[in-house]
Amino acid sequence: MLQWDTLLGDTMEQVGSVDFSKYGPCWALHRVDLHDELLRLATSKDTTNSKPVTLRLGAQVVDASADGSITLKDGSCHTADLIVAADGLHSVLRKTVLTHDTKAPSPSGLSSFRFLIDTKLLKDDAKLAPLLEARKGFALMIDAQDKVNERHIVWYPCRKWVPFKHARELLMLNQVISDEVQNFVGIHPTRKSDLEDGKTEGKIENYLQRQSWSRAQAKFIGAWSEAMKDSMLKEFGHFNPGLVQIMSQSSHVKCWPLYVYDPLPRWFNGRIILIGDAAHPMLPFGGQGGNSAIEDAGALGHLFRSVHDPAVIEKRLKLYELVRKDRVSRIQILSSVRAGREKEVGQKLRKYAEPGSAVPSTHQERTDHDFEHDVFAKCEEVLREAQLGEETIK
């Protein structure tokens, strides 16, 4: 992707742009492709300076202890020098890390539609092809008519779409499996029905994860998805006619309400460390959830490169928090507002500001903050400071 454009949703007039080229290559990936590549790297025998990992499937973790032990659903217990809790938004291990109750997530007042559409469908349509060709990367299309409510569409390309493993069932829903797709997300004020839609979405995902499911269930999913599309068209019907036409051709539209999570007071306890969504659940504004998780993993790996003594694990985890916690807390807070509204969370951001540094107050500053950071350099900085501190004590 070359840039991030902000456009008026009705006229598609550009009102802002951020150049991505100065940050180096920038890609938009479907999570399935990212997962597949991470799996390949983790299990490959050809990866330099790394041993392939062994995956154990069907091993659901139900409990853990800060001393480095976990309990599986089958009742078996397992121990390790370090437990990395990368178990997502609904983390089972988070309760072991936090020693007291934290604030429950609060409704943002916003919900999100999402769908993927085959790029070829747009290229082959004489009316839609020019709209596609005008896009050079990430597009944020804001509601130019409603000055009170937040409503916008995010559009960006991603490749090699295989959203579910069961191609036969997808064909039952007239889904298109393609090597190139466009991703659309529609943020809008939460409607009462969105809360029920979120529950229904979970039920549908359970269907899709099974090895097989009935035509009755397929029919239910198809009907529900069409209802979601109708709701989306009503919500964004006043946007550009081309966008409305794209939405009308969508399939398997999802919708779920969005919740705001405050930064956690701590990320580790004993030998258990939280990373990714388990440590810092984010809203989609800014698109930094996946990036932050990758930075987490990079920092953890860097800080533990030469560690062979279990006695120093907790010291390194403290350094990990120094490297990551304030930075990611700022990103997490910024994720609660769309690009261009950074000043709305300025006071919250300052709580986690680096000493002597300002916090992002514009879209450009936010993008610089997110993309210019060198996590490995930060690791080296805290390692040097920790070494100097130990030498001073001696």
N, C-alpha and C positions, 0 to 999 in steps of 0.2 A: 504494500500500500504506500502511496506517495504522500497523501495528505489527509487531513480531517477537515471537511467542509461543514459549515453550519448554513443551512438554507431555510428560507420561508416555506412552510409546508404546502401552501396553496399555489404560489407562483414559481417555486424552486429557485428564487433569486438568492444568490450567495450573499450572506451578511457577515461571514467570518471564515477564516481558514488558518490552519496550523500546518506547517511544513514538517513532514516526518523525515525527510531525507537527511537532515543533520544528525539524526540519532543512529544512522546505520540501517540495515535491512529491517523491514517491518512486515510481519506476516499476520494474516487472520486465518486461524486454523479451526477446523471442526474438532471438537474434543475427542471424537473417536479416533481421528488420525493421530492426535497427540498421544492419546493413551497407547495406541498401537506402537508408536515409535519409542515411547518410554519403556514399554514392555520388551521390545526388541533389545534395547540398550541394556536393560537390567538382566536379561536372561542370556545375552550373547556371550559366547566364549571368545569372541574376537575383540572385545572392548579392552582398550589399553589400560594397564594398571588397575584392573578391577576383576574380581571373581564373579562369575554369574550367580545370581540369586536363585533360590529354589522357592517357587510359589506353592503355597498350600491352600487349596480351595476348599470351600465348605467348612471353614474353621471360624465360626462366628465368635467374636470376643464379647463377653458379657460383663466382665469386671477386671479390675487391675489393682495393683498395689504399688505405692511409690518406691518400694524396694527393688522393683524391676521384675515383677511377676504379673502374668495375665491368666485369666480363667476363661476357658472356652465353653460354649453352650453344652458340649458333651461332658462337662465336669472336669476335664483335664486341666492341669496347671503347667505353665511354662515360664522359664526365667531367662533373662538376658541382661547384659551389662547396661543396655540402653533401649528403651521402648519409644519409638517415634509414632506418635498418635496422629496419623494422617487420615482420620476416619470421618472427616467432613462435617457438614453443618449440624447433623444430629449425632455428634460425637458421643460415644459411650464412655471414653476415657477422660473427657473434660471434667467430669465430677471428681475424679481422682486428683486432678491437678489443682482445682479450686477448693480452698479450705472453707469457704462460706458461700452462701447463695449470692448470685449476681442478679443484676436487673434483667427482667424478662425482656425479650425483644418487643419493640413497640410498632404498631402499624404505621407505615409511611403515609397511608392515605392514597397510595398509588398501586396499580396492578400492571401486569405486563402480558401482552399478546406476543406470541413468537411463532414464526413459520419459516421454512426453507422452500425455495423454489428453484427449479432447474434453470440454469442460465440459458440453455438453448431455447426454452420457451420465450424468453425475452428477446433473444437475438433474432428469432424467426418471426417476430411480430413487428411489422413496419412502424407501428405507432410507439412501441415500447423500446425498440432498439436504440433510438437516439437518446432516450433517458438513461439506458444502461451505459452507452458509450461516453456519456458526460461524466460518469462517476470515475474518479481516479483513486478511490480508496474508501475511507470511512465517511459516511454522510449522516449528519444529524439534522433532521427536518422538523422544525418547531412550529407549533400552532400560532399562526399570525393573527387569528381572529379572537380567540379566547384569551383575554389578558389576566384572568383570575386563576384558572386551573392549569396545572402542568400537564401538557400533552405533547408528545413528540414521537417521531419514528426514527429508528436507527437502521441504517442499511450498509452492509459490507459483504464482500465476497468471501467464500471459503470453499475449499476443494475436497474432492474425493469423498462425497457424502455416502455413508452407509450407516444410517441412524440406528437400525436394529439388525439383528443377526438373521432374521427370518424373512427372506426375500419373498417367499410364497405368500405369507400373510400380508406383506406390503402390497403385493399385486391385487389382493382381495380388496384393498382400500383404494385402488388406482393410484398408489404412490409411485413416484418416479425415482429410480435409483440412477444417479448420475456421477460423472467424474468432476463436475463443477456446479456449484450452487451459489445462490445469493441468500444471505440471512437477513431477516427483517424482525425487528422488535418494536412493538407499539406500546409506549408508556401512556397511561391514562388514569384519571381519577377512579379509585376503586368503587365498583358498583356492588350492591348487595349480593348479586349473583356470582361475583368473582370469588367470594369466600367459599361457596359451594363448588365452583368450578375447580378451585385448587384441590379440594378433597377428591373430586371426580378424577382429576389428572393423576393423582396418586394411585387410584384404583386401576386406571388404564395402564399405567406403567407396570403394575403388577401383572396384568394380563400379558403385556408384551414381553416380559421377562420369562414367561413360561415357554416350555418346549413347543407347545401347540395350544391353540385355543379355537373355540367353536365359531361357526359362521354367525351365530346369534350374538356372540361377543364382538365379532368383527363389525356386525351391523350396528351395534350399540356405539362402538367407538367412532365409526363413520358418521353416524347421526349427530353425536356429540360434537365432533370436529366441525361439522357443517354449521351447527348452532353457534359455535365459537366464531366462525368466520362471519356469520350474519351480525353478531354483536360487534365485531371488529369494524365491519363496514359501516355500521351505524355510528360508531365512535369517531371514525376518521373519514366519514363520507364527504366532509368539506375540504379535504386535502386535494392536492393536485390530481386531476382526472387520471393521469398515467399511473400514479401510485395506487389510486382506488382500483384501477383495472388490474394491476399486479395482485392486489389483495384479493380480488374476486377470483383469480386463478389459483389461489393457494389451496393447500390441502394439509390435513393434520395440524390445524391451528391449536396451539396451547394457550392457556391463560392461568396465571396464578398471582395472588396478592404479594406485595413486597413488604418486608419487615426490616426495621433498623436495629442493628446490634451495636451496643456500645463496646469500646475496646475493653478487653479483659485486664484485670489487675496483675495477672501473672500468667506465664505460659508453661512453666515447668514446676514439677514437684518431685524431689528425689531424682529418680532415673527415668521419669516419663516427661517427654517434651511434646507439646502441641505444635503442629504446623498446618499451613493451609487454612481451609475453612473451619477446621476444628479450633484454630486459634483466633481467626479474624474473619468471620462471615461478612461479606460485603454485598451491597446493592450493585446493580450492573452499570451504574453511571460512571463512565471513565474506563470501563473494561479492564480493570486491574486485578480481579480476583485470581485468575490463572497465573498472571505474571508474578504476583506476590508470592504465590505458592512455590513457583519455580525459584524465585529468589531465596525463599526460606530454605529450600533443599540445597541450593548452591552454598549458602552461608553455613549450613550445618555440616555439609561435607568438607568445606574448606577448614573450618575450625577443628575438625576431628581428623584431619589428614594424617597427623603423626602421633595420634594418641593411642597408646597401647596399655596404659595403666588405668584400670577402672577407678582408682582413687581420685583422678582428676576430672572425672566426668561432670560432676556438679559445678566445678569451677568453669568448665567450658560452656556449660549451659547458661551460666550467668553472663558470660561473654556473648553468647548467642542472643540473649535478650537485649544486651546493650547494642548489638548490631541491628537488630530487627524491630524491636517492640515500638519505639517511638515513630520510626519511619512508617511502619505498616499501620499504626494507629492513625497517623495523618491521612494515609491513603484510604483507610476504612471510613473515616469521617467525610472525606471528600466524595466518597462513593454514594453518599446520601443526597447529593445535589448534582444536577446535570451540568455539563460544560457551560461556562459563562456565569454561573451562580456561586462561585467559590466564596465570595464575600459573606454569604449567608451563614457560613460555618466558621468564619474567621476566629471567633472567640474560642470555640472548641478546639480548633487547630493549634492555637497558641499554647495550650496546655502541654502539647507534645512537641513543641518547636525545639530545634537544635539551638544550643546557647549562641546568642548573637546572630541568629539567622531569622529572616522573615518567613512567613508562611505564604503559600500560594494564594493569590487574590484574583487572578485572571486565568482564562483558559490556557494561554501560552505559558504562564508560570506553573500551572498545574501539570502541563505536559512535560515541561523541562524537569520538574520535580520527579515525575514518574519515570521518565525515559533516560535521563542523564546520569542516574545513580550507578556507581560502580560498587557492587556489593562485596566483591573480593578485596578491593582497596579498603573498604570499611572494616572488613575482617582483619586485615593486616594492621590497621590502625589500632584496633582494640587489643590485639595480641601484643603489639609493641608497648602500649600503655600498661598492660597487665604485667609484662616482664619487667618494665621499669619500676612498677610499684613493688614487685617482689624483691627486686634488688635493693630498693630503698629500705624496705623492712629489714633485710639481712644486714 
